[in-house]
Amino acid sequence: KATMRSLLDNEPVVTRERMLRRKDGSSVPIEINPSLVRDAVQQPLYIQTVFRDLTERRRAERQSIELEMERERINLLQEFVTGIAHDLRTPLANVKNSEYLLRRVGQHSPEKFDQYLNVIRDEINKLTRLVDNQVAAVRETIPSRPSDEGLPVDVNEIVRMVVATSRNRMGEREVRLNLEEETMPPIPGDVDRLRMAIRQVVINAIHFTKEEGKIAVTTRAGEHYVQVSIEDDGVGISEKDLPFIFDSLYRADRSRHESSSGLGLTIAHQIVTAHGGTIEVESEPGNGSRFIIHLPVRNQVAPEDKTRPAR
């Protein structure tokens, strides 16, 4: 009835996309496009509805996403090599210097011998942690090709799972992690990749939230997008660093971020963008940060990305 009224009033009718199930149980994506047929004197005769099979279009979109993700994988790996080479220089230089002093001075002084030996041991442990973290980040967080054809997924269910696992990982840290949900429609997407993206943003919030701090995760439904917001009251992000937080291996403060791979937000941004969405960031140093993930209800071109502070 609503479609009929819109057509009779010459209002634009929204083209709809649906999943139809065949007799054999398989599903096929279709586009429904109604139009009003009129006679010679422009009197309405009937509504004509065209059903278009979107299988090939979806396959082309998938191939485009896969190609773009493969490019990103190559870029991330290249920057990974550059970044880890930079991080290795300082501990390797300390090891080399301590080894030299150990041979020159340590053999005549047991106290100096133990001092330089401890420096070498600490730097080797630091190198081991650094390499392990970076390799694990590349192996576990760089997204592979999407595992489905963009079937409907429940974002609230994904967020609940991320929040539950994140609470378990916090251990004895006195950080409150709260979840507030709003009923949202299913969206087309890859469950595993979306869970990975949201998880990376939540982990980032936990990492930069102090003891007895709080993190609020909320979901909201819009007309064309669903929204997932992750807000913390942690250290915040400076204005000069905001444009670079999604760059792979970028770390605004290396002294506080030693155990991080530097890839988490990059991966989250990549996955969200591949789904046609955006991540908006609002932050002030000392007043926490808010990451807002927008994901389209239907497959469409991503809106303009926003990474500048809005406060």
N, C-alpha and C positions, 0 to 999 in steps of 0.2 A: 504493500500500500504506500509506504513512504517513497519507494522508487517511482511508482505511478504518479504520485503528486509532484515529485521533483521534475519528472519528464513533462508533465502537462504544464507546469509553471516555467518551463524552459530553464530550470536550474541544472547546474552540472551534477551528474550522478557519478559517485566514486566507483571506479573500477575495483572489484574485489578479487582477492585470491583465496582459493580454498583447496583443501586436499580431498579428492574423491577416491573411493575405494572400489577397485575392480572386483569382478566375481571371483577371481582367483585369490583375493585377499591382499593383493599389492595396492599401493597408493600411487596416485598421479597428481601433481600440482596443476591447477587450472586457473585461468583468469576469466572472470565473468564480467561481460561488458554489455549492459542493456541499452537499448535505444528505442525511441518512439518512431513508428512508421506512420506517416500522414498521407492523406489522399491529395488530389490535385488542388483542392481548396484549403489545404492545411488543417483538415479535421483529423483528429487522431483515429487510427484504425486499430493498431495493436502494438504491443511491445515485442520487439525482436531482441533476443538475447544470444550473444555470441560467446561460445565457450572455447577458449584457446588453451591447448596443451602447452604447459610451461617447462616440460622436461628438458628440452634442448637448451632453453634459455638458462635454466638453473645449472645445467651442465657447463655451459659457457661461463657463467658467473663463478662456478666452482673452480674451473680451470684458471680463470683470471686470478682468483684469490690464492690458489696454489702457487702460481707463478710469482705473485708478489711476495708471498711468504717465503718462497725459496730464495728470492733476492735478499729478503731481510735476514734469512739464516746465514747467507754468505757474508753479508755486511757485518752481522753480529760476530761471526767467527773471526773475521779479519780484525775487527776492533778488539775482540777478546785477546788475540795474540799481541796486539799493540799495547793494550792496557796491562796485561799481566807482565809483559817484558818491562814496562815502566815500574810496576810494583816490586819486581824482583831485584831491581838495581840496588836499592838501599840495604836490604838485609844481606845481599851477596857482598856488598862493599864492606859491611861490618864484619862479616865472617873472614874476608880476606885480610882486613886490617888486624883483627884479633889473632889470626893465625900467624901473621908476621911478628906481632909483639910477643906471642907465646914462644916462638922460637928464639927471639932475640933477648927477651927479658925474663920470661917465665921459668926458664931452666935454672936461673940463679935465685929465684924467689918463689917458694911454694905458695905464698899468698897471692902473688901476681899470676902464677900459673892457674890457680883455681878461679881467679877473677876472669881471665881471658877465656878459660875453658867454659865457664858459665855463659859468657856472652855468645860464644859460638853455639852452645847448646840451645840457648833461647832463640837465636836467629834461625837455626835449623828448624826448630819447632814452628816458628812463625812462617817460614817458607813452606813447610809441610801443610799447615792449615790453609795458607793462601792458595796453594796449588789444588788441594782437595776441594776447597770451596768453589773455586773457579771451574774446575772440571765437572763437579756435581751440578753447578748452575747450567753449564752448556748441555750436559747430558739430560737433565731433568726438566729444565724450564724453557728451552728454545722450542717453540711449538712445532710439531710435525704437521703433515697435511691433515685437513679436516677429516673426521672419521664418519661423517654422515652427509646427507643431502640437505641439511638445514631443516630438519624436522622440528616441530614445535617443542619447546623446552619450557619448564617452569622455573623462572628466575628465582622466585621465593624459595623453592626447594634447594636450589644451588646455594643461595645465601645462607640458609639455615645450616646446611652441611659445612660450609666454610667457617661459620661462627662457632659451631660445635667443636670442630677439629682445632680451631685456633685457641679456644678456651682450654682444651686439653694440653696444648703445647706450652701454655704460659707458665705451667708449673706453680711455683710459689710466688711469682710476681704479683704484687697487689695492684693489678690493673683491671678495672671493670669494663667488660665488653657487653654492651646492650644491643638488642635487636628490636626494631619496630617495623612491622610489615603492613603493607596495604595490598588488598587484592589486585592482582595484575593479570592481564591476558598472557597466554603463551606466546613466545616469539620464536622465529626460526633461528637455529643456531647449533653449535657444537657444544654439548654439555661439558665435556672434559676441558675444552679450551676456555670456555667461559668460567668454569670453576677455577681454573688456573689463574685467569686474569684477576678475578675478584680476590682470590687468596693472596696474590702478590701485593695488592693494595692494602689488604688488612694486615699482612705481615709487616709492611712498611710502617703502618700506623702504630703497631705494637712496638716496633723497634725504636721509634722516636717518642714514645709516651713514657713519662717518668713513673716511678713507683707511686701508687695510689692515684694514678691518673684514670681517665675514662675514655672509652672509644664508643661512639654511637654509630650503629649501622642501620640505615633506614631504606625502605623501598617505597617507591611512589609510582603511580600509573598516570601517564599523560595520554593525549589523543593519538599521537603518532609514536611516542617513545615511552619506554619504561625506564625508571631511574633507580640507581643504587648509589647511596651516599655513604661514605666512610669518613667520619669526622673524629679527630682526636684533639686533646688539649696539650699536646707535646711541645717540642722546641720550635716548630714552625719552619718555614723556608724563606730565605731572604729574597727580595725582589730580583736581585741580580742572578740568583741561581734558578729561579722559576722557569725561564725559557729552556733550560738544559736538563731538567729532571727526567725527561723521557729518553735522553741520549744514552746509548749503551755504555756501561762502565763509567758514567759520570758520577762523581761523588763530591758533594758540596763540602763535606768536612771529613777528610780521610781519617783523622785521629779518632773520630767517634764511630766510624763506619768500617772499621778494619775487617770485621768478620763478614761483611756483606759482599755479595758477588757483583753488585752494581748493575745487575740485569733485570731485577724484578719489575720495576716500573716500565722499563723498555718492553718487556714481554707483555705486560698488561695492556700497554698502549697499542702494541702491534695486534693483539688478539681483538681488542675492542674495535679498532679501525677496520680490521678484516671483516667484522660483522656489520659494518656500516654505521658504527657508533662513534662516540667521542668521549674523552675524559676531560672534564673541566676541573681546574685547581683553584682553590681560594686559600690563601695562607698569609700569616703575619708572624714574623720572628717573635717567639715567646708566647704566642697565643694559639698555637696549634695550626692544623691544616684540615681542609675538607676536600676530598676527592669525590667528584660526582660523575658517575658512569651513566651515559645515555645509550640505550640500545633500541633500535627500531622495532616496532611491532610487525612491520612488513619489510621485505628486502627493498632497500632504496639507497640512494647516494647519501653518504655521510654528510651532515651539516658542517659548517665551519668549525674547526677545532679551536678551543679556547684553553690557554694554559697560563694566562696572566692573572694576577690576584684581582678578586672582585670586591674585596672588603675596603 
